[in-house]
């Protein structure tokens, strides 16, 4: 699921949810909701999150597809 892959990518980057949210200019609660699969990201937020993590959105989506 997307949330698990997002959490793995965030932890690999050595960030807390709060740090990721700040870098992506999103609310920490939103990051938490994404990681718990309570919400799905918009394309805009997906790209902002991936930029903050230093990864391509396509690579994160690919991990979700393979999972």
PDB file of N, CA, C and O in Angstrom:
ATOM      1  N   UNK A   1       0.838  -1.191   0.000  1.00  0.00           N
ATOM      2  CA  UNK A   1       0.000   0.000   0.000  1.00  0.00           C
ATOM      3  C   UNK A   1       0.881   1.251   0.000  1.00  0.00           C
ATOM      4  O   UNK A   1       2.045   1.219   0.397  1.00  0.00           O
ATOM      5  N   UNK A   2       0.291   2.339  -0.453  1.00  0.00           N
ATOM      6  CA  UNK A   2       1.036   3.580  -0.571  1.00  0.00           C
ATOM      7  C   UNK A   2       1.614   4.035   0.762  1.00  0.00           C
ATOM      8  O   UNK A   2       2.779   4.427   0.835  1.00  0.00           O
ATOM      9  N   UNK A   3       0.815   3.986   1.803  1.00  0.00           N
ATOM     10  CA  UNK A   3       1.245   4.476   3.108  1.00  0.00           C
ATOM     11  C   UNK A   3       2.495   3.793   3.625  1.00  0.00           C
ATOM     12  O   UNK A   3       3.386   4.442   4.172  1.00  0.00           O
ATOM     13  N   UNK A   4       2.558   2.486   3.453  1.00  0.00           N
ATOM     14  CA  UNK A   4       3.731   1.734   3.916  1.00  0.00           C
ATOM     15  C   UNK A   4       4.978   2.155   3.148  1.00  0.00           C
ATOM     16  O   UNK A   4       6.048   2.317   3.735  1.00  0.00           O
ATOM     17  N   UNK A   5       4.842   2.329   1.847  1.00  0.00           N
ATOM     18  CA  UNK A   5       5.990   2.727   1.032  1.00  0.00           C
ATOM     19  C   UNK A   5       6.425   4.154   1.345  1.00  0.00           C
ATOM     20  O   UNK A   5       7.618   4.456   1.348  1.00  0.00           O
ATOM     21  N   UNK A   6       5.470   5.021   1.604  1.00  0.00           N
ATOM     22  CA  UNK A   6       5.800   6.387   1.981  1.00  0.00           C
ATOM     23  C   UNK A   6       6.561   6.398   3.310  1.00  0.00           C
ATOM     24  O   UNK A   6       7.570   7.089   3.451  1.00  0.00           O
ATOM     25  N   UNK A   7       6.075   5.640   4.260  1.00  0.00           N
ATOM     26  CA  UNK A   7       6.737   5.568   5.566  1.00  0.00           C
ATOM     27  C   UNK A   7       8.157   5.023   5.427  1.00  0.00           C
ATOM     28  O   UNK A   7       9.089   5.542   6.041  1.00  0.00           O
ATOM     29  N   UNK A   8       8.319   3.978   4.622  1.00  0.00           N
ATOM     30  CA  UNK A   8       9.655   3.418   4.393  1.00  0.00           C
ATOM     31  C   UNK A   8      10.584   4.453   3.758  1.00  0.00           C
ATOM     32  O   UNK A   8      11.738   4.587   4.164  1.00  0.00           O
ATOM     33  N   UNK A   9      10.083   5.176   2.771  1.00  0.00           N
ATOM     34  CA  UNK A   9      10.895   6.189   2.091  1.00  0.00           C
ATOM     35  C   UNK A   9      11.261   7.318   3.053  1.00  0.00           C
ATOM     36  O   UNK A   9      12.384   7.823   3.024  1.00  0.00           O
ATOM     37  N   UNK A  10      10.326   7.706   3.891  1.00  0.00           N
ATOM     38  CA  UNK A  10      10.592   8.766   4.867  1.00  0.00           C
ATOM     39  C   UNK A  10      11.651   8.338   5.872  1.00  0.00           C
ATOM     40  O   UNK A  10      12.570   9.096   6.183  1.00  0.00           O
ATOM     41  N   UNK A  11      11.513   7.120   6.373  1.00  0.00           N
ATOM     42  CA  UNK A  11      12.489   6.619   7.346  1.00  0.00           C
ATOM     43  C   UNK A  11      13.867   6.445   6.710  1.00  0.00           C
ATOM     44  O   UNK A  11      14.885   6.727   7.343  1.00  0.00           O
ATOM     45  N   UNK A  12      13.901   5.979   5.456  1.00  0.00           N
ATOM     46  CA  UNK A  12      15.167   5.846   4.739  1.00  0.00           C
ATOM     47  C   UNK A  12      15.845   7.204   4.598  1.00  0.00           C
ATOM     48  O   UNK A  12      17.070   7.304   4.656  1.00  0.00           O
ATOM     49  N   UNK A  13      15.048   8.237   4.416  1.00  0.00           N
ATOM     50  CA  UNK A  13      15.577   9.595   4.297  1.00  0.00           C
ATOM     51  C   UNK A  13      15.955  10.173   5.660  1.00  0.00           C
ATOM     52  O   UNK A  13      16.529  11.259   5.742  1.00  0.00           O
ATOM     53  N   UNK A  14      15.631   9.444   6.724  1.00  0.00           N
ATOM     54  CA  UNK A  14      15.985   9.894   8.067  1.00  0.00           C
ATOM     55  C   UNK A  14      15.169  11.075   8.556  1.00  0.00           C
ATOM     56  O   UNK A  14      15.668  11.924   9.294  1.00  0.00           O
ATOM     57  N   UNK A  15      13.910  11.124   8.140  1.00  0.00           N
ATOM     58  CA  UNK A  15      13.045  12.250   8.511  1.00  0.00           C
ATOM     59  C   UNK A  15      11.901  11.801   9.407  1.00  0.00           C
ATOM     60  O   UNK A  15      11.443  10.660   9.345  1.00  0.00           O
ATOM     61  N   UNK A  16      11.455  12.728  10.238  1.00  0.00           N
ATOM     62  CA  UNK A  16      10.219  12.513  10.987  1.00  0.00           C
ATOM     63  C   UNK A  16       9.063  12.973  10.100  1.00  0.00           C
ATOM     64  O   UNK A  16       9.275  13.614   9.071  1.00  0.00           O
ATOM     65  N   UNK A  17       7.851  12.641  10.507  1.00  0.00           N
ATOM     66  CA  UNK A  17       6.689  13.122   9.759  1.00  0.00           C
ATOM     67  C   UNK A  17       6.658  14.648   9.745  1.00  0.00           C
ATOM     68  O   UNK A  17       6.311  15.262   8.736  1.00  0.00           O
ATOM     69  N   UNK A  18       7.021  15.246  10.865  1.00  0.00           N
ATOM     70  CA  UNK A  18       7.018  16.704  10.962  1.00  0.00           C
ATOM     71  C   UNK A  18       8.049  17.333  10.024  1.00  0.00           C
ATOM     72  O   UNK A  18       7.774  18.348   9.384  1.00  0.00           O
ATOM     73  N   UNK A  19       9.227  16.732   9.945  1.00  0.00           N
ATOM     74  CA  UNK A  19      10.266  17.256   9.050  1.00  0.00           C
ATOM     75  C   UNK A  19       9.844  17.131   7.594  1.00  0.00           C
ATOM     76  O   UNK A  19      10.038  18.056   6.806  1.00  0.00           O
ATOM     77  N   UNK A  20       9.271  15.994   7.239  1.00  0.00           N
ATOM     78  CA  UNK A  20       8.804  15.808   5.863  1.00  0.00           C
ATOM     79  C   UNK A  20       7.705  16.807   5.538  1.00  0.00           C
ATOM     80  O   UNK A  20       7.710  17.424   4.472  1.00  0.00           O
ATOM     81  N   UNK A  21       6.777  16.961   6.449  1.00  0.00           N
ATOM     82  CA  UNK A  21       5.677  17.905   6.225  1.00  0.00           C
ATOM     83  C   UNK A  21       6.209  19.319   6.009  1.00  0.00           C
ATOM     84  O   UNK A  21       5.747  20.030   5.116  1.00  0.00           O
ATOM     85  N   UNK A  22       7.169  19.721   6.816  1.00  0.00           N
ATOM     86  CA  UNK A  22       7.733  21.070   6.685  1.00  0.00           C
ATOM     87  C   UNK A  22       8.438  21.245   5.343  1.00  0.00           C
ATOM     88  O   UNK A  22       8.266  22.267   4.678  1.00  0.00           O
ATOM     89  N   UNK A  23       9.227  20.255   4.943  1.00  0.00           N
ATOM     90  CA  UNK A  23       9.945  20.343   3.659  1.00  0.00           C
ATOM     91  C   UNK A  23       8.999  20.336   2.467  1.00  0.00           C
ATOM     92  O   UNK A  23       9.273  20.966   1.445  1.00  0.00           O
ATOM     93  N   UNK A  24       7.882  19.621   2.600  1.00  0.00           N
ATOM     94  CA  UNK A  24       6.923  19.515   1.501  1.00  0.00           C
ATOM     95  C   UNK A  24       5.833  20.588   1.581  1.00  0.00           C
ATOM     96  O   UNK A  24       4.955  20.654   0.721  1.00  0.00           O
ATOM     97  N   UNK A  25       5.898  21.429   2.626  1.00  0.00           N
ATOM     98  CA  UNK A  25       4.896  22.470   2.858  1.00  0.00           C
ATOM     99  C   UNK A  25       3.488  21.875   2.967  1.00  0.00           C
ATOM    100  O   UNK A  25       2.535  22.349   2.349  1.00  0.00           O
ATOM    101  N   UNK A  26       3.404  20.826   3.773  1.00  0.00           N
ATOM    102  CA  UNK A  26       2.138  20.155   4.040  1.00  0.00           C
ATOM    103  C   UNK A  26       1.952  20.050   5.555  1.00  0.00           C
ATOM    104  O   UNK A  26       2.895  20.285   6.311  1.00  0.00           O
ATOM    105  N   UNK A  27       0.769  19.707   5.991  1.00  0.00           N
ATOM    106  CA  UNK A  27       0.513  19.577   7.423  1.00  0.00           C
ATOM    107  C   UNK A  27       0.956  18.191   7.898  1.00  0.00           C
ATOM    108  O   UNK A  27       0.737  17.201   7.199  1.00  0.00           O
ATOM    109  N   UNK A  28       1.576  18.111   9.075  1.00  0.00           N
ATOM    110  CA  UNK A  28       2.007  16.806   9.595  1.00  0.00           C
ATOM    111  C   UNK A  28       0.868  15.795   9.721  1.00  0.00           C
ATOM    112  O   UNK A  28       1.077  14.595   9.536  1.00  0.00           O
ATOM    113  N   UNK A  29      -0.319  16.272  10.030  1.00  0.00           N
ATOM    114  CA  UNK A  29      -1.468  15.366  10.125  1.00  0.00           C
ATOM    115  C   UNK A  29      -1.756  14.708   8.782  1.00  0.00           C
ATOM    116  O   UNK A  29      -2.135  13.539   8.724  1.00  0.00           O
ATOM    117  N   UNK A  30      -1.574  15.463   7.705  1.00  0.00           N
ATOM    118  CA  UNK A  30      -1.801  14.929   6.360  1.00  0.00           C
ATOM    119  C   UNK A  30      -0.807  13.802   6.068  1.00  0.00           C
ATOM    120  O   UNK A  30      -1.184  12.772   5.508  1.00  0.00           O
ATOM    121  N   UNK A  31       0.454  13.993   6.444  1.00  0.00           N
ATOM    122  CA  UNK A  31       1.466  12.947   6.249  1.00  0.00           C
ATOM    123  C   UNK A  31       1.068  11.701   7.041  1.00  0.00           C
ATOM    124  O   UNK A  31       1.168  10.582   6.540  1.00  0.00           O
ATOM    125  N   UNK A  32       0.624  11.899   8.257  1.00  0.00           N
ATOM    126  CA  UNK A  32       0.190  10.783   9.094  1.00  0.00           C
ATOM    127  C   UNK A  32      -0.985  10.038   8.453  1.00  0.00           C
ATOM    128  O   UNK A  32      -1.007   8.807   8.431  1.00  0.00           O
ATOM    129  N   UNK A  33      -1.947  10.782   7.939  1.00  0.00           N
ATOM    130  CA  UNK A  33      -3.104  10.157   7.277  1.00  0.00           C
ATOM    131  C   UNK A  33      -2.677   9.361   6.050  1.00  0.00           C
ATOM    132  O   UNK A  33      -3.208   8.280   5.792  1.00  0.00           O
ATOM    133  N   UNK A  34      -1.725   9.888   5.297  1.00  0.00           N
ATOM    134  CA  UNK A  34      -1.222   9.165   4.125  1.00  0.00           C
ATOM    135  C   UNK A  34      -0.535   7.869   4.544  1.00  0.00           C
ATOM    136  O   UNK A  34      -0.764   6.816   3.950  1.00  0.00           O
ATOM    137  N   UNK A  35       0.308   7.955   5.572  1.00  0.00           N
ATOM    138  CA  UNK A  35       1.056   6.776   6.012  1.00  0.00           C
ATOM    139  C   UNK A  35       0.146   5.698   6.592  1.00  0.00           C
ATOM    140  O   UNK A  35       0.483   4.514   6.556  1.00  0.00           O
ATOM    141  N   UNK A  36      -0.985   6.095   7.117  1.00  0.00           N
ATOM    142  CA  UNK A  36      -1.935   5.127   7.669  1.00  0.00           C
ATOM    143  C   UNK A  36      -2.999   4.721   6.651  1.00  0.00           C
ATOM    144  O   UNK A  36      -3.978   4.059   6.995  1.00  0.00           O
ATOM    145  N   UNK A  37      -2.800   5.123   5.398  1.00  0.00           N
ATOM    146  CA  UNK A  37      -3.724   4.799   4.300  1.00  0.00           C
ATOM    147  C   UNK A  37      -5.147   5.288   4.569  1.00  0.00           C
ATOM    148  O   UNK A  37      -6.116   4.660   4.142  1.00  0.00           O
ATOM    149  N   UNK A  38      -5.266   6.395   5.269  1.00  0.00           N
ATOM    150  CA  UNK A  38      -6.576   6.998   5.533  1.00  0.00           C
ATOM    151  C   UNK A  38      -6.943   7.988   4.443  1.00  0.00           C
ATOM    152  O   UNK A  38      -8.114   8.318   4.254  1.00  0.00           O
ATOM    153  N   UNK A  39      -5.917   8.464   3.717  1.00  0.00           N
ATOM    154  CA  UNK A  39      -6.116   9.377   2.595  1.00  0.00           C
ATOM    155  C   UNK A  39      -5.197   8.956   1.463  1.00  0.00           C
ATOM    156  O   UNK A  39      -4.195   8.272   1.671  1.00  0.00           O
ATOM    157  N   UNK A  40      -5.556   9.376   0.274  1.00  0.00           N
ATOM    158  CA  UNK A  40      -4.695   9.187  -0.897  1.00  0.00           C
ATOM    159  C   UNK A  40      -4.144  10.548  -1.284  1.00  0.00           C
ATOM    160  O   UNK A  40      -4.851  11.551  -1.182  1.00  0.00           O
ATOM    161  N   UNK A  41      -2.895  10.600  -1.726  1.00  0.00           N
ATOM    162  CA  UNK A  41      -2.316  11.897  -2.059  1.00  0.00           C
ATOM    163  C   UNK A  41      -2.851  12.446  -3.373  1.00  0.00           C
ATOM    164  O   UNK A  41      -3.196  11.695  -4.285  1.00  0.00           O
ATOM    165  N   UNK A  42      -2.915  13.763  -3.450  1.00  0.00           N
ATOM    166  CA  UNK A  42      -3.175  14.394  -4.738  1.00  0.00           C
ATOM    167  C   UNK A  42      -1.865  14.324  -5.523  1.00  0.00           C
ATOM    168  O   UNK A  42      -0.812  14.054  -4.947  1.00  0.00           O
ATOM    169  N   UNK A  43      -1.923  14.562  -6.811  1.00  0.00           N
ATOM    170  CA  UNK A  43      -0.692  14.578  -7.599  1.00  0.00           C
ATOM    171  C   UNK A  43       0.247  15.667  -7.100  1.00  0.00           C
ATOM    172  O   UNK A  43       1.457  15.457  -7.014  1.00  0.00           O
ATOM    173  N   UNK A  44      -0.301  16.817  -6.777  1.00  0.00           N
ATOM    174  CA  UNK A  44       0.523  17.913  -6.277  1.00  0.00           C
ATOM    175  C   UNK A  44       1.254  17.511  -5.001  1.00  0.00           C
ATOM    176  O   UNK A  44       2.463  17.714  -4.884  1.00  0.00           O
ATOM    177  N   UNK A  45       0.526  16.941  -4.047  1.00  0.00           N
ATOM    178  CA  UNK A  45       1.177  16.565  -2.791  1.00  0.00           C
ATOM    179  C   UNK A  45       2.159  15.414  -2.993  1.00  0.00           C
ATOM    180  O   UNK A  45       3.192  15.362  -2.326  1.00  0.00           O
ATOM    181  N   UNK A  46       1.855  14.502  -3.894  1.00  0.00           N
ATOM    182  CA  UNK A  46       2.776  13.402  -4.190  1.00  0.00           C
ATOM    183  C   UNK A  46       4.118  13.947  -4.687  1.00  0.00           C
ATOM    184  O   UNK A  46       5.177  13.520  -4.228  1.00  0.00           O
ATOM    185  N   UNK A  47       4.061  14.894  -5.627  1.00  0.00           N
ATOM    186  CA  UNK A  47       5.287  15.473  -6.156  1.00  0.00           C
ATOM    187  C   UNK A  47       6.035  16.284  -5.105  1.00  0.00           C
ATOM    188  O   UNK A  47       7.265  16.254  -5.065  1.00  0.00           O
ATOM    189  N   UNK A  48       5.315  17.005  -4.257  1.00  0.00           N
ATOM    190  CA  UNK A  48       5.960  17.779  -3.190  1.00  0.00           C
ATOM    191  C   UNK A  48       6.655  16.857  -2.194  1.00  0.00           C
ATOM    192  O   UNK A  48       7.780  17.124  -1.771  1.00  0.00           O
ATOM    193  N   UNK A  49       5.983  15.777  -1.824  1.00  0.00           N
ATOM    194  CA  UNK A  49       6.547  14.816  -0.873  1.00  0.00           C
ATOM    195  C   UNK A  49       7.803  14.176  -1.458  1.00  0.00           C
ATOM    196  O   UNK A  49       8.836  14.090  -0.794  1.00  0.00           O
ATOM    197  N   UNK A  50       7.702  13.734  -2.696  1.00  0.00           N
ATOM    198  CA  UNK A  50       8.854  13.069  -3.322  1.00  0.00           C
ATOM    199  C   UNK A  50      10.025  14.015  -3.497  1.00  0.00           C
ATOM    200  O   UNK A  50      11.174  13.611  -3.320  1.00  0.00           O
ATOM    201  N   UNK A  51       9.760  15.255  -3.836  1.00  0.00           N
ATOM    202  CA  UNK A  51      10.836  16.248  -3.944  1.00  0.00           C
ATOM    203  C   UNK A  51      11.506  16.424  -2.589  1.00  0.00           C
ATOM    204  O   UNK A  51      12.732  16.486  -2.503  1.00  0.00           O
ATOM    205  N   UNK A  52      10.701  16.506  -1.530  1.00  0.00           N
ATOM    206  CA  UNK A  52      11.244  16.659  -0.177  1.00  0.00           C
ATOM    207  C   UNK A  52      12.080  15.447   0.230  1.00  0.00           C
ATOM    208  O   UNK A  52      13.069  15.580   0.950  1.00  0.00           O
ATOM    209  N   UNK A  53      11.678  14.273  -0.234  1.00  0.00           N
ATOM    210  CA  UNK A  53      12.409  13.039   0.076  1.00  0.00           C
ATOM    211  C   UNK A  53      13.612  12.831  -0.837  1.00  0.00           C
ATOM    212  O   UNK A  53      14.478  12.005  -0.549  1.00  0.00           O
ATOM    213  N   UNK A  54      13.665  13.573  -1.928  1.00  0.00           N
ATOM    214  CA  UNK A  54      14.764  13.422  -2.875  1.00  0.00           C
ATOM    215  C   UNK A  54      14.638  12.184  -3.741  1.00  0.00           C
ATOM    216  O   UNK A  54      15.641  11.600  -4.154  1.00  0.00           O
ATOM    217  N   UNK A  55      13.398  11.782  -4.018  1.00  0.00           N
ATOM    218  CA  UNK A  55      13.154  10.622  -4.876  1.00  0.00           C
ATOM    219  C   UNK A  55      12.167  11.000  -5.975  1.00  0.00           C
ATOM    220  O   UNK A  55      11.454  11.997  -5.868  1.00  0.00           O
ATOM    221  N   UNK A  56      12.136  10.197  -7.024  1.00  0.00           N
ATOM    222  CA  UNK A  56      11.170  10.405  -8.093  1.00  0.00           C
ATOM    223  C   UNK A  56       9.823   9.830  -7.685  1.00  0.00           C
ATOM    224  O   UNK A  56       9.751   8.781  -7.045  1.00  0.00           O
ATOM    225  N   UNK A  57       8.761  10.526  -8.059  1.00  0.00           N
ATOM    226  CA  UNK A  57       7.422  10.031  -7.780  1.00  0.00           C
ATOM    227  C   UNK A  57       7.219   8.672  -8.442  1.00  0.00           C
ATOM    228  O   UNK A  57       6.571   7.790  -7.877  1.00  0.00           O
ATOM    229  N   UNK A  58       7.768   8.509  -9.626  1.00  0.00           N
ATOM    230  CA  UNK A  58       7.595   7.244 -10.343  1.00  0.00           C
ATOM    231  C   UNK A  58       8.227   6.079  -9.589  1.00  0.00           C
ATOM    232  O   UNK A  58       7.719   4.958  -9.637  1.00  0.00           O
ATOM    233  N   UNK A  59       9.330   6.338  -8.893  1.00  0.00           N
ATOM    234  CA  UNK A  59       9.955   5.246  -8.138  1.00  0.00           C
ATOM    235  C   UNK A  59       9.117   4.853  -6.936  1.00  0.00           C
ATOM    236  O   UNK A  59       9.045   3.675  -6.587  1.00  0.00           O
ATOM    237  N   UNK A  60       8.483   5.827  -6.299  1.00  0.00           N
ATOM    238  CA  UNK A  60       7.608   5.509  -5.164  1.00  0.00           C
ATOM    239  C   UNK A  60       6.385   4.743  -5.641  1.00  0.00           C
ATOM    240  O   UNK A  60       5.976   3.768  -5.011  1.00  0.00           O
ATOM    241  N   UNK A  61       5.803   5.178  -6.749  1.00  0.00           N
ATOM    242  CA  UNK A  61       4.638   4.483  -7.304  1.00  0.00           C
ATOM    243  C   UNK A  61       5.012   3.072  -7.733  1.00  0.00           C
ATOM    244  O   UNK A  61       4.230   2.140  -7.549  1.00  0.00           O
ATOM    245  N   UNK A  62       6.192   2.910  -8.300  1.00  0.00           N
ATOM    246  CA  UNK A  62       6.642   1.586  -8.725  1.00  0.00           C
ATOM    247  C   UNK A  62       6.729   0.637  -7.518  1.00  0.00           C
ATOM    248  O   UNK A  62       6.356  -0.533  -7.611  1.00  0.00           O
ATOM    249  N   UNK A  63       7.224   1.156  -6.389  1.00  0.00           N
ATOM    250  CA  UNK A  63       7.297   0.324  -5.181  1.00  0.00           C
ATOM    251  C   UNK A  63       5.911  -0.110  -4.718  1.00  0.00           C
ATOM    252  O   UNK A  63       5.715  -1.233  -4.255  1.00  0.00           O
ATOM    253  N   UNK A  64       4.962   0.800  -4.852  1.00  0.00           N
ATOM    254  CA  UNK A  64       3.577   0.478  -4.469  1.00  0.00           C
ATOM    255  C   UNK A  64       3.039  -0.614  -5.396  1.00  0.00           C
ATOM    256  O   UNK A  64       2.403  -1.563  -4.937  1.00  0.00           O
ATOM    257  N   UNK A  65       3.294  -0.480  -6.691  1.00  0.00           N
ATOM    258  CA  UNK A  65       2.814  -1.460  -7.665  1.00  0.00           C
ATOM    259  C   UNK A  65       3.427  -2.836  -7.427  1.00  0.00           C
ATOM    260  O   UNK A  65       2.761  -3.855  -7.613  1.00  0.00           O
ATOM    261  N   UNK A  66       4.685  -2.868  -7.020  1.00  0.00           N
ATOM    262  CA  UNK A  66       5.369  -4.151  -6.806  1.00  0.00           C
ATOM    263  C   UNK A  66       4.961  -4.803  -5.493  1.00  0.00           C
ATOM    264  O   UNK A  66       5.031  -6.023  -5.342  1.00  0.00           O
ATOM    265  N   UNK A  67       4.530  -3.965  -4.538  1.00  0.00           N
ATOM    266  CA  UNK A  67       4.195  -4.454  -3.208  1.00  0.00           C
ATOM    267  C   UNK A  67       3.047  -5.373  -3.225  1.00  0.00           C
ATOM    268  O   UNK A  67       2.641  -5.874  -2.177  1.00  0.00           O
TER     269      UNK A  67
END
